[in-house]
């Protein structure tokens, strides 16, 4: 008779030390010593992980090179830019390469250039075999990086799947309309809602309206209604929904511009 396998919970409890050694986490805020240089921070952490003198220095230098911060290696961390601090913080999590890496909003507050650099590092880690669980408020980031995405609303998971699967849940077509006269945007939004039976969203700068359209023919009829109402359209397009549009469709948030600070 075959032995009954132990439960997963028992395995985790029995191997808790090994489990912790296989996990690393980078939080929202840098866990670094501000008064040490970047290199000194990494050497210190390497020694804590068991690297000896020369090996610790070599590991620190390798990480500085991999994360493209060698030029700042001998500068105190308190003098680092936000992007450099994030790079160093992720590097500190990888002194010993983990099997699983948790990243909590790794690009919050970074400029576009630094964000793209962190994206590249995340892709390289994933390609090397590291399993990454990433939380982010930037849905473009999730679309770019994630193999699978879980949508959280008010602390509850409301959807999960690939980017394509999530977009398919809310339909294939969104009508994007740019209204020529800013004073007529609200009127255009109300008319589109009446014609298409959905809830419109506005771009961050308020110039573009987006609303789900059942078909191109229905979208064309809605555009014609705008013209009949004397609302000039500067441009329009039918496209697959973005993840931002998916989020608002899934959560039922009626207007993306109602709370400029709202994030998933």
Secondary structure in CASP SS format (residue, H / E / C, confidence):
PFRMAT SS
TARGET T0000
AUTHOR 0000-0000-0000
METHOD secondary structure of the structure
MODEL  1
X C 1.00
X C 1.00
X C 1.00
X C 1.00
X C 1.00
X C 1.00
X C 1.00
X H 1.00
X H 1.00
X H 1.00
X H 1.00
X H 1.00
X H 1.00
X H 1.00
X C 1.00
X H 1.00
X H 1.00
X H 1.00
X H 1.00
X H 1.00
X H 1.00
X C 1.00
X E 1.00
X E 1.00
X E 1.00
X E 1.00
X C 1.00
X C 1.00
X C 1.00
X C 1.00
X C 1.00
X C 1.00
X C 1.00
X C 1.00
X C 1.00
X C 1.00
X E 1.00
X H 1.00
X H 1.00
X H 1.00
X H 1.00
X H 1.00
X H 1.00
X H 1.00
X H 1.00
X H 1.00
X H 1.00
X H 1.00
X C 1.00
X C 1.00
X C 1.00
X C 1.00
X H 1.00
X H 1.00
X H 1.00
X H 1.00
X H 1.00
X H 1.00
X H 1.00
X H 1.00
X H 1.00
X H 1.00
X H 1.00
X H 1.00
X H 1.00
X H 1.00
X C 1.00
X C 1.00
X C 1.00
X H 1.00
X H 1.00
X H 1.00
X C 1.00
X C 1.00
X C 1.00
X E 1.00
X H 1.00
X H 1.00
X H 1.00
X C 1.00
X C 1.00
X H 1.00
X H 1.00
X H 1.00
X H 1.00
X H 1.00
X H 1.00
X H 1.00
X H 1.00
X H 1.00
X H 1.00
X H 1.00
X H 1.00
X C 1.00
X C 1.00
X C 1.00
X C 1.00
X C 1.00
X C 1.00
X E 1.00
X E 1.00
X E 1.00
X E 1.00
X E 1.00
X C 1.00
X C 1.00
X C 1.00
X C 1.00
X C 1.00
X C 1.00
X C 1.00
X H 1.00
X H 1.00
X H 1.00
X H 1.00
X H 1.00
X H 1.00
X H 1.00
X H 1.00
X H 1.00
X H 1.00
X H 1.00
X H 1.00
X H 1.00
X H 1.00
X H 1.00
X H 1.00
X C 1.00
X C 1.00
X C 1.00
X E 1.00
X E 1.00
X E 1.00
X E 1.00
X E 1.00
X C 1.00
X C 1.00
X C 1.00
X H 1.00
X H 1.00
X H 1.00
X H 1.00
X H 1.00
X H 1.00
X H 1.00
X C 1.00
X C 1.00
X C 1.00
X E 1.00
X E 1.00
X E 1.00
X E 1.00
X E 1.00
X C 1.00
X C 1.00
X E 1.00
X E 1.00
X E 1.00
X E 1.00
X E 1.00
X E 1.00
X C 1.00
X H 1.00
X H 1.00
X H 1.00
X H 1.00
X H 1.00
X H 1.00
X H 1.00
X C 1.00
X C 1.00
X C 1.00
X C 1.00
X E 1.00
X E 1.00
X E 1.00
X E 1.00
X E 1.00
X E 1.00
X C 1.00
X C 1.00
X H 1.00
X H 1.00
X H 1.00
X H 1.00
X H 1.00
X H 1.00
X H 1.00
X H 1.00
X H 1.00
X H 1.00
X H 1.00
X H 1.00
X H 1.00
X H 1.00
X H 1.00
X C 1.00
X C 1.00
X C 1.00
X C 1.00
X E 1.00
X E 1.00
X C 1.00
X C 1.00
X C 1.00
X C 1.00
X C 1.00
X E 1.00
X E 1.00
X E 1.00
X E 1.00
X E 1.00
X C 1.00
X C 1.00
X C 1.00
X H 1.00
X H 1.00
X H 1.00
X H 1.00
X H 1.00
X H 1.00
X H 1.00
X H 1.00
X H 1.00
X H 1.00
X H 1.00
X H 1.00
X H 1.00
X C 1.00
X C 1.00
X C 1.00
X C 1.00
X E 1.00
X E 1.00
X E 1.00
X E 1.00
X E 1.00
X E 1.00
X E 1.00
X C 1.00
X C 1.00
X C 1.00
X H 1.00
X H 1.00
X H 1.00
X H 1.00
X H 1.00
X H 1.00
X H 1.00
X H 1.00
X H 1.00
X C 1.00
X C 1.00
X C 1.00
X C 1.00
X C 1.00
X C 1.00
X C 1.00
X C 1.00
X C 1.00
X C 1.00
X C 1.00
X C 1.00
X C 1.00
END
